[in-house]
């Protein structure tokens, strides 16, 4: 079920729709145009860190959310991946 919801929400983003809570929230700590997509499965909560570029939705990380805050390790990993993507 979570895969279907994630695919549906990502398709909406690709079509130019701006998602807000409860589906998505901005993550300016990671970078400009970065957001956290929220996908709830039966007993798990998943997060997809993404950035909205002019020509793509760039996925920086996907992880299982276990606490109310996003860990520093996840934030740092997403920042590094986006930096590597930009300079590739």
C-alpha positions in Angstrom: 0.0 0.0 0.0 2.8 2.5 0.9 4.4 1.9 -2.6 1.2 2.8 -4.3 0.7 6.0 -2.2 4.3 7.0 -2.7 4.0 6.6 -6.5 0.7 8.5 -6.5 2.2 11.4 -4.6 5.4 11.5 -6.6 3.3 11.5 -9.8 1.3 14.5 -8.5 4.6 16.3 -7.8 5.9 15.5 -11.3 2.7 17.0 -12.7 3.6 20.3 -11.0 1.3 20.1 -8.0 2.6 21.5 -4.8 1.8 19.2 -1.9 1.4 20.4 1.7 0.7 18.9 5.1 -0.2 16.2 5.8 1.5 14.7 2.7 4.6 16.9 2.5 6.5 19.5 4.5 9.3 21.9 3.5 12.9 21.0 4.7 14.9 24.2 4.2 17.5 22.8 6.6 18.5 20.5 3.7 18.3 23.1 1.0 16.2 25.2 -1.3 13.1 23.5 -2.7 13.7 20.4 -0.5 10.7 18.7 1.2 9.9 15.5 3.2 7.1 13.4 1.7 5.2 11.5 4.3 3.9 8.0 3.5 2.1 5.9 6.2 2.0 2.2 5.8 0.1 -0.3 8.0 2.5 0.0 11.0 5.4 2.0 9.6 5.9 5.6 8.6 8.2 6.3 5.6 9.8 9.5 4.6 11.1 10.5 1.1 13.4 13.5 1.1 13.1 15.2 -2.3 13.9 18.4 -4.1 11.8 20.1 -6.8 14.0 21.0 -9.8 12.8 22.6 -13.0 12.9 19.4 -14.9 12.7 16.7 -12.2 11.8 15.5 -8.8 15.2 14.5 -7.2 15.0 11.8 -4.5 17.7 12.3 -1.9 16.7 9.7 0.6 14.0 7.2 1.7 13.9 6.0 5.3 11.6 4.6 8.0 10.6 7.4 10.4 10.9 6.3 14.0 10.9 9.6 15.9 9.3 13.0 15.6 12.4 14.7 14.4 14.5 13.9 11.3 17.9 12.7 12.5 21.1 14.7 11.8 22.5 11.7 9.9 19.6 11.7 7.5 19.8 15.4 6.9 23.6 15.2 6.3 23.2 12.3 4.0 20.5 14.1 1.9 22.6 17.2 1.7 25.6 15.2 0.5 23.6 13.3 -2.1 22.1 16.5 -3.5 25.5 18.2 -3.6 27.0 15.1 -5.4 24.1 15.2 -7.8 24.5 18.9 -8.6 28.2 18.5 -9.3 28.0 15.2 -11.2 
